[in-house]
C-alpha cells in the first residue's frame, strides 16, 4: 500500500503567506494521521518541500523513527510564469480538464505520478490537494482536474495490482477552500 496524505490545515492561506506551517488544529490533525498511518503499517515517508507538508510528516517521522525524503516532484502544482492572481488561476484550472491546462501542467501531472510509482510499498507521501487529484485522475483515466476534495490529513490508499498502481480507497473529503 502507498498512502497519499493531504497536508494538515495551514496557519495561513496562500495569499497571506507563501509557505505557511500548520495551525494548532493542523498539528492535531497531523498527530491523528500519524497514528492512523502507523496502525496501517506505513514504514517510510516522502514529503513535498513545502512547510505544511514537512510539518504534517514530522509527527509520523518521530513516531517511526525515520526521516522523510523531500521530493519536489510531489509538491504543489506549478504556477506558470506571468500569473499574477494565483487563486483565480487555480479556480479556473480546477473547473476544467488537464487537456485544457497546457503542456507544462500535463508534464507536471505525469512527473508527479512517476514520483509516486517509484515509491516502495508502505510509503506515506505527504502532498497537496491538486497533486493528489492529479494522481487519482491519472490512475482512474479521468482527465478532470478536480476528481474529489481531499480533506486536510485525509489518507488516500493506493495499491499495486498486476504491477500497476490503482486507487484502493479515496481519502475523506472535506470542503475545498481555494486560497
C-alpha positions in Angstrom: 0.0 0.0 0.0 1.1 3.6 -0.7 -0.6 6.3 1.3 -1.2 9.8 -0.1 -1.8 12.3 2.7 -3.0 15.8 2.1 -1.2 18.2 4.4 -2.9 19.3 7.6 -4.6 22.7 8.0 -2.0 25.5 7.3 -1.7 28.5 9.6 -2.3 30.9 6.7 -3.8 30.9 3.2 -1.5 31.2 0.2 -2.4 34.8 -0.3 -1.3 35.6 3.2 1.9 33.6 3.3 3.9 31.9 0.6 4.9 28.9 2.7 2.9 28.6 5.9 3.4 26.0 8.6 0.5 24.4 10.4 -2.3 25.9 12.6 -3.0 24.4 16.0 -5.8 22.4 14.5 -3.3 21.3 11.8 -0.9 20.0 14.4 -3.7 17.9 16.0 -4.7 16.6 12.5 -1.1 15.6 11.8 -0.9 13.6 15.1 -4.1 11.8 14.2 -2.9 11.0 10.7 0.5 9.8 12.1 -1.3 7.3 14.4 -3.5 6.1 11.5 -0.5 5.6 9.2 1.4 3.7 11.9 -1.6 1.4 12.6 -1.9 0.8 8.8 1.7 -0.3 8.6 3.4 2.7 6.8 7.2 2.4 7.3 8.7 5.3 5.3 7.9 8.8 4.3 8.3 11.2 1.4 7.2 14.8 1.6 6.7 17.9 -0.5 9.3 20.5 0.3 6.7 23.0 1.5 6.4 23.7 5.2 2.8 22.5 5.7 3.7 19.0 4.3 7.0 18.8 6.1 5.3 19.7 9.4 2.5 17.2 8.7 5.1 14.5 8.2 7.1 15.4 11.3 4.9 13.6 13.9 5.0 10.4 11.7 8.8 10.7 11.3 9.2 10.8 15.1 6.7 8.0 15.7 8.5 5.5 13.4 12.0 7.0 14.0 12.8 7.9 10.4 13.4 10.9 8.2 11.2 11.8 5.3 12.8 12.1 1.9 11.9 15.5 0.4 10.7 15.3 -3.2 9.7 18.4 -5.1 8.0 16.1 -7.7 5.1 15.6 -5.3 4.9 19.2 -4.4 2.3 21.8 -5.2 1.1 22.4 -8.8 3.5 24.6 -10.7 2.1 28.1 -11.5 3.1 29.2 -15.0 5.2 32.3 -15.3 3.3 35.5 -15.7 0.3 34.5 -13.4 -0.4 37.5 -11.1 -3.5 36.1 -9.4 -2.8 32.5 -8.5 -6.1 31.9 -6.6 -8.1 33.0 -9.7 -5.9 30.9 -12.0 -6.3 27.9 -9.7 -10.1 28.2 -9.7 -10.1 28.3 -13.5 -7.8 25.3 -13.8 -9.8 23.3 -11.2 -13.0 23.8 -13.1 -11.6 22.2 -16.3 -9.6 19.3 -17.7 -5.9 18.6 -17.8 -6.0 18.7 -21.6 -7.1 22.3 -21.4 -4.5 23.2 -18.8 -1.5 23.4 -21.1 1.6 21.2 -21.9 3.6 22.3 -18.8 0.9 21.1 -16.5 0.4 17.8 -18.3 4.1 17.2 -17.8 3.9 18.2 -14.1 1.0 15.8 -13.6 2.8 12.9 -15.3 6.0 13.6 -13.3 4.0 13.6 -10.1 2.6 10.2 -10.8 6.0 8.9 -11.8 7.5 10.0 -8.4 4.7 8.1 -6.6 5.2 5.0 -8.8 8.9 4.9 -7.7 8.0 4.7 -4.0 8.4 1.5 -2.2 5.4 -0.2 -0.6 4.3 1.1 2.8 5.3 4.7 2.0 3.4 7.7 3.3 3.5 10.6 0.8 2.7 14.0 2.3 1.4 16.2 -0.6 -1.2 18.7 -1.7 -4.9 18.9 -2.9 -4.2 19.3 -6.6 -1.3 16.8 -6.7 -3.4 14.1 -5.1 -6.2 14.9 -7.6 -3.7 14.7 -10.5 -2.5 11.2 -9.3 -6.0 9.9 -8.7 -7.2 11.2 -12.1 -4.3 9.6 -14.0 -4.8 6.3 -12.2 -8.6 6.4 -13.0 -8.2 7.5 -16.6 -10.2 10.7 -15.7 -9.0 14.0 -17.3 -10.8 16.3 -14.9 -8.5 18.4 -12.7 -10.9 18.1 -9.7 -11.7 14.5 -9.1 -12.5 14.8 -5.4 -11.9 17.1 -2.4 -9.4 15.5 0.0 -9.8 16.9 3.5 -6.8 18.1 5.5 -4.9 15.0 6.5 -7.1 12.6 4.6 -5.4 9.4 3.5 -5.9 8.1 0.0 -4.7 4.5 -0.3 -3.0 3.1 -3.5 -2.1 -0.5 -4.1 -0.3 -2.4 -6.8 -2.4 -4.8 -8.8 -0.7 -6.7 -11.6 2.2 -4.4 -11.3 0.1 -1.2 -11.7 -0.9 1.3 -9.1 -4.7 1.6 -8.6 -6.7 3.7 -6.1 -7.8 1.3 -3.4 -9.6 3.9 -1.3 -10.0 7.7 -1.6 -9.4 9.8 1.4 -12.1 11.5 3.4 -13.5 14.5 1.6 -13.8 18.0 3.0 -14.6 21.5 1.9 -12.0 22.9 -0.5 -11.1 26.4 0.4 -9.5 27.8 -2.7 -6.9 30.2 -1.4 
